[in-house]
Amino acid sequence: MVATAIVERTASGVYGGVEPNAAWRDEVLRLAEERDAVILAHNYQLPEIQDIAHHTGDSLALSRIAAQSDAQTIIFCGVHFMAETAKILSPEKTVLIPDERAGCSLADSITGAQLREWKAQHPGAVVVSYVNTTAEVKAETDICCTSSNAVDVVRSIPADREVLFCPDQFLGAHVKRETGRDNLHIWAGECHVHAGINGPELAERAAANPDADLFIHPECGCATSALYLSGEGIVPAEKVKILSTGDMITAARSTNARKVLVATEVGMLHQLRKAAPEIDFRAVNDRASCTYMKMITPAALLRCVRDGLDEVHVDLETAKRAQGAVQRMIEIGQPGGGE
């Protein structure tokens, strides 16, 4: 029986011992209903986790769904900062993550202490933090942003104010290109998965697929190369689209292309193929898989919904300060497709 299945850690460290079959699906959904829980899955999750979730999307959209849901318990299938954001926006609810060890190299690239030190070096600067950050960093932030509205958020700040942008250097470079702002300082952080999708790789794939559209996440190391290919006429400008994960879904439904090269974590392909099954979606780098995202296994989800593990906590003062930064982002511009 699935209900009594023994969940064990495998040699790779993830929770295993459960097959994602119909019995597993029925049991997880039954237990979720008993627990008054809504299951949320990020676009980078394993396909079987995406398919069982009540809602699938980017982290901010899912956190807003969590806040609006009548469910008392939120099961966030993603990485830890995402579950924290859900807790920030829904402090009265119980938030669980199926494996609390699921971290994020980007969120871990700056700490609250490091941000406070950086702020001390630039008194009076406005801090803009990508939503892909810890609650501690959000609490030290003036305005959060997503990859969809980062440019609008920075443009909303008076031109004579210094801006500290963290933590993603590639998204920061994209914002600097778009705004032409000289007083924008960028933290040298990165998502190791997105950073690994490089320019030469993109150029090679684009040359081999001249009719394909390019869907490029601005966190990618190849974003600058994509704009270079466009600027030099190597790839028609209308085929190069710098998009958040949520905006990729929208673009997939409206593109006339028969083939699309996708530069982001490979889990995104599952939702794109569901959104537009007639299009041939291919990864620019098929090795761009986040180990942390893939820690949320079928066994981990069963363990979570069955045993109420692992709960995410954010102290009330930190949550209050962080919520203000998120709310200011929403007031400045529609967050759009999130991260």
Secondary structure by P-SEA (a helix, b strand, c coil): ccccbbbbbccccccccccccaaaaaaaaaaaaaacbbbbbcccccaaaaaaccccccaaaaaaaaaacccccccccccaaaaaaaaaacccbbbbbccccccccccccccaaaaaaaaaacccbbbbbcccccaaaaaaccbbbccccaaaaaaaccccbbbbbcccaaaaaaaaaaacccccccccccccccccccaaaaaaaaaacccbbbbccccccaaaaaaaaaaaccccccccccccaaaaaaaaacccccbbbbcccccaaaaaaaaccccccccccccccccccccccaaaaaaaaacccbbbbbcaaaaaaaaaaaaaaaaaccccccc
